[in-house]
Amino acid sequence: MTIPDSSGFNYMMENGSIDLPCKPEEERRIVQDLTAEAETSLREGNLYYVISKRWFSVWERYTLQTDGAYTFESESLISTNSGARPGPIDNTDIIANGIDDKDDDPQLLRTLEEGRDYLLVPQEVWEKLLEWYKGGPALPRKMISQGEQRKQFSVEVFPLCLRLIDFRDQSEVIIRSSKKASLLDLYERVCQLKGIDQQKARIWDYFNKRKHKILNPSNQTMEESDLQMDQDILLEVLVDEFDMDSTGNGLALVPVEPPTSSVTIAGGPSLSNGYSNGYGSNMYQRSNLSSTFGDMEDGYDSLRPIHRGDRGGLAGLQNLGNTCFMNSAIQCLVHTPPLVEYFLDDYSDEINRQNPLGMHGELALAFGELLRKLWSSGRTPVAPRAFKGKLSRFAPQFSGYNQHDSQELLAFLLDGLHEDLNRVKQKPYVETKDSDVQPDEEVAEEFWRYHKARNDSVIVDVCQGQYKSTLVCPACSKISITFDPFMYLSLPLPSVATRMMTVTVFYGNGSGLPMPFTVPVLKQGYCKDLNQAVSAACCLRSDEYLLLAEVYENRIYRYLENPSEALISIKDDEHIVAYRLPKGRAEVTRLEIRHRRNETERKLFLTPLVTSLEDLQCGADIELAVNRMLSPLRRKAFIPPVPIQSGQENGYALDAPGERNDCSSTLLRPGIQSADNIEPEGMSISELSLRLCLTDDRGLSCRPILKDSPIKPGGLVKVILEWTEKEHELYDACFLKDLPEVHKTGVAAKKTKQEAISLFSCLDAFLKEEPLGPDDMWYCPRCKEHRQATKKLDLWRLPDVLVFHLKRFSYSRWLKNKLDTFVNFPIRNLDLSKYVKSNDASEGSHVYELYAISNHYGGLGGGHYSAYCKLVDDNRWYHFDDAHVSPVGESEIRTSAAYVLFYQRVKCQPNGTVGETSQGHGSA
């Protein structure tokens, strides 16, 4: 195939189209408009198409897409010539069998991640892209509605995949269906596939090759039936008298069932082939009323108190498809001693079915039944299907079979269990008040009393603490103190490792040439840290500020104006510039100057310039600002060199031929004016000396500017400067070319040694005073305005079970990252006395002992979760890795994979000394 040029004519001809393609910017506009239109009419059943991120990124680059619904990310691009038109749509890199897939319904790879490997585009966008580029294969997916309390729409990228086993000949076939499809739909599809009468078919939930329950043909959905990805379903066909031979046996249609558990059907007699004499009219009687059908979890057992089984607490959890995150969090909770005691006892009286913030008690029942199963089944692994089904209904963000965050699930579970078990049936209205001048002890107690009046459950009793929050207004010094509850503490991981970053500084007033500065910043620092470092390096004055921006392909890709944005979002091969701008009034206009070679070649070149104007009115003001920004680049009038005679003291000494730097300024002959001051002949009085055009945010329009052209001030004004031969002669533009990269990695660069920090340093970072972010402004009641106040947290009341979340993951619009920093945390004798500001001795000790850890191994997308849990009864640690459970030494549980830490308060002895929560004592 001929490689298409930018016009795409050859490509379109070879693909059977006689219509000339759209221009790149027109394609981009059409896609944006169709996407926006689709987002305004979201409804169940809408069709979306999965498209390879690899191909789509090339299309984004071709259309110069830098804003809108699909944001270009340079790291995801494949190697291609900038501006080249993409070839046909190629989805082969995301389907299971690649280019050899001949299936009419090709399946996606299970390891794909949205945004990294694929994107979802509305049907209208797909059809338009297919019209322009052809290719494929097409991967349509439907939008479904999820959530019990709050409906939300999502595209079902991975439909439910079931393995249908025909009981007659043990043949297997794959059935793919939406989890929102009904069981009646399943029966119709299976019967049509097998050519049998629906009245003679019976389909079993055959999870783990065991008959659990009959799937009756009804409007119940697959999801509500707790069917899991890749599980088995069993087809049985009724044999009537016409299919019997003279001996009364079935004509080989019903072979002897493989050796599985022998169960009764609706209470009837058990036969080796699974049928009873009274099958006929009773074949669809519900069978899940008996606990003999599979797990206890499939139907809630009595809530009577039960005793722990032999080796209770050593049962693993079966992975139902990327559910290791859920298994890890559950194992930590079901090994929390107070919760074990609570859910093994009768808690039926505390189930709150009327709480509008809860899940009608269903989540608490599902969790309680799962805990009981784990503590009474010995070492037999448990499949948490019923629990996952409830979780998907009430928290659709955890539905499906993608990997999720164990801490996010833990936060949902603690909050959901609390609301389902809240002893307060009617929550009173409570108006919180500021502390004013009351003592902290009185205010804290009042806040806690208000909180308990609305929230009273075993979760509050065991897991909730209270911290003091102090806000100070930077303008009027107003102090606001509140005492808020917490369920866990999310601790940042401070870093001492530094990173060298190079930033090119431009003068917004044109007073100097651009200059690169290389500064050290913390690897885990923020844009505010980089701004401060560069400000110090370039000696920024008090009446100036720095505006950081990321430049890509001679355009400002984005402004780095969010001080709390993590520096990890900036890659080493990017180009970062800083513009020195004067601090002005609120109505100041920011002027962005782009460069283009000439009118015929529309591609941008040179680094953009940015300045600010306080009184922008017309085109002449813009021309004055552009001239000022270009002034450091002026070429001086050149004079021939005069050889220096021996003994001559005056004269001009120039570099040797071939050694002169093109970027150095030549000397100005006395009496010769700068070429910029010469008025070109034949110019209209209304025209500018520079060819300037106003453009829009996306660079699509271009309107010439005259001296008297009215300019709307305020915000950001973007102009394009056309560089003619005159500008090339007058200005030396080499300073605007080839910006240095943020960091040039050396070939033999040494790998940084892994740093180690303590849990206490993480806690110090969490409690330190810091300003609020610009997106989290505080409304000052005295100023009557939103202020960027400083915030300080202090621990006030600690719970019996204290959970620490180590913030290893950071997310931004541009990047996801994980920190593998080793955190040295105590196993015993974690003493937090110095952090607790309350003097209430009745609270108990502030010494804690570790009993569980949720671990995360690997990176983003391809990681794995497991748990370390301590059995208090035998004072031993075990590793819970999904269904596999094995003992582990206490010396092995401290690793860089630790993600969520669970501590229990050590009780005080009657003599006032601190005792142990379990046997043995020592420091670690």
N, C-alpha and C positions, 0 to 999 in steps of 0.2 A: 504494500500500500504506500502511496505517496505520502510523505510526511507533510501535513498541512502547514501552510504559512499562516500569518496572522489574519489573512482574509478568510481562510477556511474554504475557499472555493473548490479546490481539488477534492478535499475531504467530503464536502457535501455532494459533489457529483458522483463520487464512488459509492456513496451510500444511497443513491437513488433519489436525491432531492434536487430539484431544479431551482429552489428558492435560495437566494443569497441569505446567509446567516445574519443574525443581529450583530451589532457592534458589541464589544465586551461590556461597556458600561450599560448598554441597553439590556443585555442578558441579566446583568446584576440587578438592575432596577426591576425587571419583570419578576425575577425570583423573589426579591424582597417584597414586592407588592402581593404576590400570590401567597407567600408565607404569612404576611400580616393579615390578609383576608381570611386564611384558614384558622388562624389563632383567635379570630373574633367569633367563630361559629363552631366551637368545640362541642362535639356530642358523641355519644356512644355509637359505634359502628363506622365512624369516619375512617377512611383508608389512608394509611401512611406507607411509605416505602423505605426499606433499609438500603442505604447507599454507602459504599466504601469511603471511609474518611480519606484514604490515600488518594483516590481519584478526585474526590470533591475538593481536597486541598489544592490540587493542581488547577482545578477550575477557579477556585478562589483567587489564586495567584494570577491567573490569566485575566480575570476581571478586576484585579487590583482591589479585592474586597478587604476593607479594614474596619468596617463597622457593620451594624445591622444584626440580623438574627444569627448568622454564622460567622464567627470571628476567626480570622486567619491566625494560625499558630505556626511559627516558622519551623519549630522542631519536628512537626509532623509532615513536612513536605518531602516528596521524593525528588530526586535530582531531575531537574528539568530546566530548560532555558526560560528565563524570565519573559513573560508575555506570550509564550507559545501556546497555541490553542490545544486543549487536551484532545486525546484520541477518544475512541468510543468508551462509554461507561464500562468499567471493569470491576465487577463485584467478586471475581474469582478468589481474591485473597481473603474473603470473609466467609466463604461457604465451605462446608465440611469436606467435600471431595475435590475442591479446587476446580481446575479447568476441565477435568475429566468427568465432572458431574453431569450425567445424562438425565437425571430425575426431573420430572415436570415440576416438582415441588422441592427445589434444593434447600437444604437445611443449613442454618448458620452454625459456625463453630461455637461451642458452649463457653469458650474462654473470652469471648468478645466483651468489650466494655464500650458503652456509649460515650461518644466524644473522643475516645482514643482510637477506636477501630472502625466505628461506623457512626453515621448520622441518620436521623429520621426526617424525611421530607414529606410534605403533604402530597396527595395524589396529583393535584394540579401542577406542582413543581416537577414531580417525576415525569409526568407526561410531556411537559415542556422540554426538560433536559433530554428525554428520549427522542423527541422530535428533532432537537438540534444535533445530538451526538450518536444516536442509536446505541447498540451495545446491550449490556445486561450481565447476568440474568435478573429478571424482575423478582423482587422479594417483598410482596405486599404483606402488611400486617394491619390488624384492626385495632381501633381505640376502644378500650373498655372502661367501665366505671368501677371504682374500687372504694372501699371504706364503708363502715357501718354507720358511723356518726357523721362524718364529714366526707361527702362524695368528692372524689378527685379522679381526673381522667389520666389514663396512661396507655401507651401503646404496648400491646402484648407481643413483644419481640420473639419470645420463646414460648410457643404454644405447648400445652400439656402433651406429653408423649407417653403413651401406654402400650404395653406389650400384651396383646390378646392371645391367650393360650386356648386352643380348641380342645376340650376334654376328650373328644372322640378319637383324635389321632395325634394329639400333642403337638400339632403344628402351631407355629407362631407367626403373627403378623403385627406390624406397628400401626397403631391408630394415633393420629395427631388431631387434636381438637382444642378449642378454646376452653379455658377453665371456667368460663361463664356459660358454656353449653350445658344443656340439661341432660339428665340421665335418659330421658325419653329420646333425645337426639342421639345419644350413644347407642341405644337399642336399635333405632331405625338404621343407623349406619352399619352396625355389626350384622344385623339380619340381612340387609341388602348385600353386604360383602359376602356373607356365607350362604345366601340363597335359602333362608329358612323363614318359617312363620314366626312372627314376634311372640305369639301365644305359646310357642314351644321353647322359647329361649329363656335362659336364666343366666345372668351375669353376676359373678362374685367379685368382691374386693379380695384379691388374692395376694396381698402384700406379703413379702417374704415367703412366698410359696405356701401361705396358710390361708384357709378360708376364714375371713373375718365377718363379713356380713353380705347379704344379698343387696345388690344395687337395683332397687325397684324402679321401674320405668315411671318417672314422675318429673315434675318441674324443678326438682332439686338440682342445683348445679354441681358440676364436677368438684368445684372448690369447696362447696358446702359438704360434699361427701368425703372430704379429707383424702382425695386421691392425690398421689405424689408423682412427680416427674420420674419416668422410666420404671414405674412399678408394673406388676403383673395384674391382669384381670382374667378371670376364668370364665369361659363359655361352656355351659351345659345345655344340652338339647333334650327335651322331653321325648321319651320313646313310648309311642302308643301301641295298641294291640295289633295294628296293621303292620308294624315293623318287627313283630315277633315271629320266630320260627316255630316248628312243631313242638319243640321242647320248652317254649315259653321264654327263651333267652333272646336278648337283643341281637340283631344281625350285625354283630361286631361294631355297632355304632357307639357303644359305651364300654370302652375297655376298663380293666380294673384300674382304679385311681392309684397314682403313685403314693408311696408311703408318706403320708402327711398326718396331721392330727385328725382323729376321728371325732366328728362333732355331730350334734343333732340339729335337725332342721325344724325350727319353730316348735321345739319340744317333742317332736316325733321320734320314733325309734331310729337308731343309727344303722345304716347299711354300708357295706364296703364301697359301694359306688356312689354314695352320697344321696341316694333317693330313698323315699319312704313310701309305704303303700298308699298313704293319703295325700300324695303330692298334688295332683290335679288342682283343685280350687284353692288350696292353701299355699301354692308355690310362692306367692308374693307376700306372705305374712312376714312382718318385720322380725328379723333374727337378732337384732342388736340389743334385745332386752336381756339377753343372757350374757353374763360375763365370761362364758366359755368360749365366746367368739373372739379370739385374739386378745389384744391388750385390754387391761382394765380401763385404759385411757379412752377407748372407743365409746364407752358409756359410763357416766359417772357412777361410782360406787357409793355406798352409804358414807355419810360423813361421821360415822361413829369413830371414837378414838381407836387407833391401832397401835400395835407395838412394833418396834423395829425388828426386822428379820435378821437371820444369821448373816453376819458380814454386811449388815445394812449400810448403805451409803457407798458401796463399791461397784455400783452398776454404771455402765457407760451409756452414752446416748448415741443412737444410730444417726449417721449423717444422711439427711434426706436430699442432698444436693446443695453443696455450698452452705450448709447450715452449721459449720463449725463455729462461727461467730455466736450463734444462738446457744449451741451446746456449752461453749466456754462460760458464757454469762450465767446460764442456768445452773451449771455445776457449782459455781461460786455462791449463788443464792441458796441452793438446796443444801449447802454445807455451812450455812450461817446458823449457829446453834439456836438462837432465839426463834428463828423462822421454822426450823425443824420441829421444835417443841410445839409451836403454834399450829402448824398445819397437820401434824400427826394427831392432834387433839380435835375435838369437835368445835368447829368454828362457824357452824351454820347460822347461829344467831347473829353473827356480825356481818353477814353478807348484805350489802346495801344494793338492792335492785332498783331503787327509785332515784339514785343519784344521777342527775343529767350529765355530770362530768365523768361518770364511770362507764363501765361496759356491762351493766345490768348484772353484775356479779359473775359473769361468764368467764372472764379472764382469771379471777381469783379461784374459781372452781377448777378450771383447766390446770392452773399452776399447782394448786393443792393436790389434785389427783396425780399429776406427774411426780410431785415430790413424794407422795405416798408410794407410788409404784417404785421409784428409785430406792426407797428405804426398806422395801419389803420383798424385793425380787432377788435378793442375794447378788450374784455377779452377772445375772442375765441382762444383756443390753436391752434398752427400752427404745422404741421408735416413737418420738414425740409428735405423732401426726395430728392428734386432736388439738394439742397445744399450738402447733404451727398453724392449723386452720383458724383457730380463734385469733391468733396474732395477725394473720393476713386480713381477717375481716375488720379488726379494729385498728390496725396499723398497717395500711396498704403499702407504706414505704418499705416494709420488710417482706412483702409478698414476693413471689417468684423465686428464682434460684440463683440470684446474684449474691456476691459477697457483700456483707454489710459490716458496720462497726459495732463491736460488742458493747462498747460504752454507751452508744446511742440506744441500743436495745435495752441495756440495763437501766438507763434513765427512764425510758418508757415503762418498763416493767414496774419499777418502784413507784412511779406516779400512778400507773393504772391499778396496781394492787392496793395502793392507799385509797383511791376513790372507790374501788369495789368493796373495801372493808371499812369504810369510814363510818364510825359509830354515830356521827351527826347526821340525822335524817333531814332536818330543816336547818340550813345554814343561816345564821343571823347576819344582818348587814352591819359591818364594822367600818367606821371611817378612821383611817390612820391619821395621826397627828405628828407634827414635827416636835422635836424634843424640847425646843426653846431652852429654858435654863434649868430643867429638872435634872436630878442626878441620873447618871447612866443606869444605875441599878434599877431605879424605879421605871425608867422608860423601857428598858429591856424586858422587865417582868410584865409590863403592860402590853408590849408588842407580843410577847409569847402567849399571854392570856388571850389576846384577840385571835391569835393564830389557832390556838387549841379550841376556841369556841366554834371554829369552822372546820377544823381538821383534827380528827382524833381517831387514830387507827394503830394497829401494831407496827406499821411502817414508821409512823411518827414517833411511837414509843421507842423504837429500836434504832432507826437510821437518821432521824432528823436532828440537826444542830442549829445553831444560831450564830450569825456573825454581825459585827458592828460595821456599818458603812458610813463614812464621813465624807461629805462633799463640801468644797470650799469654792465660792465664786471668785474668779480672778479679778472682777471689776469692783465689787463692793465688799468683798471678804465675808459675805454671808455664809454661815456654817449650817449645814443640814445634817442631822444624825438620825439614821434609822437602824432598826435591828431586824434583819431578815432571816428567814429559815433557809437551810441548805440541806440537800440530800447527799451530796458528795462534793468534793473539792477538786476542781480541774486545775492542775498545777503546770505552769510553763516549765520548759527545760532550758535554763539559762546556759549560754554557751560562752566560752572564753576563746574559742578558735576564731581567727580573723581571716579576712579575705581582702586582697588588694584589688581595688577597682579604679579604673581610669575614666575620668569624666572630662569632656572638653567644655571649657567655660567661654561663652560669648558675651561681649559687652552690649547691653541693650541700647546704650546711648552712642555706640560707635566710637568710643574713646580709645579702643585698643584692639589689637589682633587677638583672635581666639587662641587659647592656651590650654593644653591638656594638663590635668593634675591627677596624680595617682595617690590614693589615700587608703589607709587600712580601716576596715569596718568589721563588725562582728558578722560571722557567717549567718547567724540567725537574727541579724538586726533588721531594722525597718528603714523605709525611705527617709524618715526624719533623721536617722543616724548618718546616712550618706549625705544628706543635705547639710548637716552640721559639720561633718568632716571636710566637705568641699568648701563650705563658707569660711572655715578657719584657714584652709590652705591658700585660698585666693584673696585672703584679707578683705572679706566682705565688710562694707561700711554699715553703720547702724541705720542709715536711711535707705538701704538696699535690701532686696531679698532675692533668693535663687529660685528659679522655676526649672525643675528637672523635666526632661522629656526623653522618650525613646525614639530614635530615628531609624527608619527602615526604608531602604531604597529611595533615599532623598526626600522623604516625607516624614512628618511627625506622626508616628504610629499611635502614640498616646502620651498624655501628660502624666507625670508621676506626682500628682498633687495630694494623694492620700498618704499622710505621714505614717499611718499604721500598716501600710502595705509591706509585706515581707520582701526582703532583698533576694530571697531564693527565687522569686519570680523573674529575676534578671539573669539571663544566661551570659556565659563568658564571651560569646561571640557577638553580642549585641553592641550597639552604639548608643551611649547615653551622653546627652549634652545638658548644660546648665546655662540659663540666660540670666545675666545680672540685670535686674530691673529695679527702678526706683519705687519706693513705697508711695503710692498715690492715694487719691480719693476713691470712694466706693464706685463712682461712675467711670473709672478709667477704662479705656478700650485697649484690648490687647490686639496687636497687629502681627499677623503671621505672614512672612514673605517667602513664597515658593519660587523656584527658578526653573525656567524651561529654555532649552537651547534656542529655539526659534518657533515661529508660528506653525511651520509645517511638521516639525518633529515634536510631538506632544509629550514625549516622555520627560519626566522631571529629572533634573540633575542638580548637583551641589546641595549642601546642607541648608535647610530652611533657617531663616533669621526671624527673631521675635523681638519686638519692642512694645512699648506702651505709650499711649497718647491720652492726655486728659481733656483736650479740647478739639476733638476730631469733628470737622464739619464738611470738608469738601476734598476733592481729589488732590488739590495742591498740598494739603496737609499730609496726605499719604506719600506724595512724591518727596516732600521735605524729609519725612522720617526714613524713607528708603535711601535717599542720598546720604543721610547721616549714618545709617548702618553700613553702607558701602565705603564710607570715607577711609577707613584704615586700609582698604585694598587698592587705593589709587596708585597708579603707576606715575612716577615723577617724570618730568621732561628729561630725556637722556642727552648727555653731551659726550663727545668722543674723549677717550682718555688722553691725557697729556703725559708723555714720558717724563719721569723724574730725572733731571740731570744730576750729575755728581755734584754734590755740594749745594744743590737747590733745596731750600727749606719749604717752599710753597708748591702746591700742585695737587693733582688728583691721582691717587694711587688706587688702581683697580686690581681685581683678582686676575690671575693668569687665565688665558683663553681656555674655555672648557671647564673651568673650576668654579665659575660664578653660579651661585644658587639662584634659580629662577624666582624664588619667593622673596629674595632680598630686594629692598627698595633701591632704585638707582638714584643718583644725585640730581638735584634740581638746579638748573643754571640760573644764576641771579638775573632777575628782570623778566624771566619767562613765567607766565601765569600757568596755573594748573589747567590742564586740558578740560577739566570739568566746568571751568568758568566761561568757556567759549560757547556762545549761543549759536546753535546750528542754523545755517541759512535756510530760508524757505519754510520755517516752522510757523504754524498758525499760533496766534496768541492764546488760543484755548487749549492747545495741545501740550502734553507733558514732554519733557526731554527724555523720559524713560517710557518704555512701552509696558504699561501696567494694566492688569485686568482684575476685576473682582471675580471671585469664584465661590462656590458653595462648599459646604462641609465635605462633600464627597468628590469635589473637583470635577463635576460634570459640566457645569455652566462656566462661561467665560465672557464677561461684559467689560469692554474697554472703559478706562477711566480717563476723564478729561479734567482740566484744572478746576472747573466749576461744577463737576459732578457732585451732587449731594450724597453724603455718606451718613448712614444711620449709625450713630455712636453706640457704645455699650457692648459688653460681651467680647466675642472673638470675631475679628474681621480678617478674612484670608484673601491675599492678592497673589497674582502670578506675575513675575518679572520675566519678560521675553528678552533674552540675551542676543542682541544683534552684533554685527561686527564692531560697531562703535563701542559697546560695552566691553567686548573682549580686548579692545585696544586700550581702553581707559583703565580697566581694573585687572588686577592679578588675582584670579579666583582659586589659586592652588590651596589657599588656607581653608577653603570650604570643601575640599576634596578629601577622600580617603580618611575618614575619622578613625582614630585608634579604637580598637575593641576594648570592652570593659576589662577583660583580663586575657592576656596572651599566655596560654599555658606552655611552659617549657617542655622540651622533649624528655628531659631527664628529671622532671619535677618529682620531688619526694612525696610519698603518700603521708598525709597527716595522721599522726598516731591518734587512735580513738581516745577521746577524753572521757573522764569519769566525774560525775557530780554526785552530791549527796541529796537525799530526800529533803533535808533541812534547807539546802540552798534553793531547791524548787519552791518550798513553802515561803522562803524569804522573798523570792521573786513574785509570788502570788500576792503577798501582803504589802508589797512596797507601794508607796504613793506614786501615782502617775496621772497625767491628764487624760481626760476622756477623748475619744476619737471624734473627728468632725461629724461623723454620722451618728454619734451617740451624745448629742449636746443635752445639757441639763437646763431646765427652765428655772431660772432664779426668781423666787417669789418677790424679792426686793427690787431687782432691776426690771422685772416684768419682761425679760428677754431670755432667749436660749444662750447659754454660755458654755464654753469649753472648760468646765470646772475640773479641779483635781480631785481624785478619788483615792481614799485610803480604806483598806479592809483590815479588820481585826477579828480574831476568833473570840467568841463570847461564851457560847455554850456548846459543849461537845456531846455527841451521841454515844450510845453504847457500842454501836458498830460504825466505824469511821472508814469511809471509802475514799481513796485517792485515785484520781484519774490523771495519768501522765500524758500530757498533750504531745504525743509523738507525731501526729498528723497535722499538717497545715494545708489549708485550701485557699485558693484565690481564683479569680477569673482566669488567670493565666497559667497556673501551675498547681500541682499537688506534690507534696513532699512528705517523706517520713524520716524521723530522726532515730537512729539506732544507738543513741548515747546510752552508756551504761549508767544507771542510777543506783547508787549504793544505799539501800534502804534497810533499816533494822528489822530483824525477825522478832526479837523480844525487846522489851524495855524501851519502846518508843515513848519518850517523855516529852509531852507538849506543854508542860506547865508554863514555860516562859512565853508561850504564844497566847495563852488564854487570859483575857483582860478582866474577866469576872472574878470577884472575890467570894463567891458563894461556895462554901465548903460542902454544902449538901449535895452538890452535883456529883461528887465522887472523885476518884483519882483521874489523872490525866496521862496515865501510863497505859500503853496498848501493846497487844501481841498480834502478830500476823497469823492469819488462818487460811487465806485463799489468795490466788493470783490469777488473773486472766492474762494470758500471753499472746503476743502477735509476732509471728515469724515471717520474714520475707518483706517484700515491698508492697506497693499499692497494686491492687488488682490481682496479683498472684500470691498473696499471703495466706497464712494458715493460723487459726486460733486453737489454743488448747488451754488447760487450766491445771494449776497445782492447788490441791485442797488438803487440809489437815483434818483427819478424823480425831476428834477430841477424845473419844472413848479409848483409843489405843495409842494416842500421842504419836501418830505416824503420818508422814506426807505421802500423797499419791499423785500420779500424773494421769489426768483424764484427757485423753486424746480421742475424741468422739467415742466410739464403742470400745476402744482399748483402754484398759486401766492397769497401771503398774505402779509398784512402790518406787519412791524416789528419796534419796537422802536429803536431809535438810541443807547440807552444804551445796547442793546442786540447784536450788530453786532461785537463787539470785542470778539473773541473766539480763542481758540487754534487751530481751524480748518482753520483759515485764511491762504491762500496759495499764491494768487496773489492780490496785492493791486493796485488800480487805483486812481491816484490823478490828479486834474486839477489846473493849476496855477490861483492864485487869482490876478485879474487885479488891476493895480494901479489907484487910483482916480486922477482927474485933479490936486488936491491940493498936490499930492505926497504921500498921505496916501494909505495904502493897503486896498482895498475894498473886497467885498465878491463875490463869483461866484453864490451864491444863497441867498435866503432870510434868515434872522437870522444871528446872530453873537455870538460867544462865544468861549471859550477855552475848550478843552477836553484833 
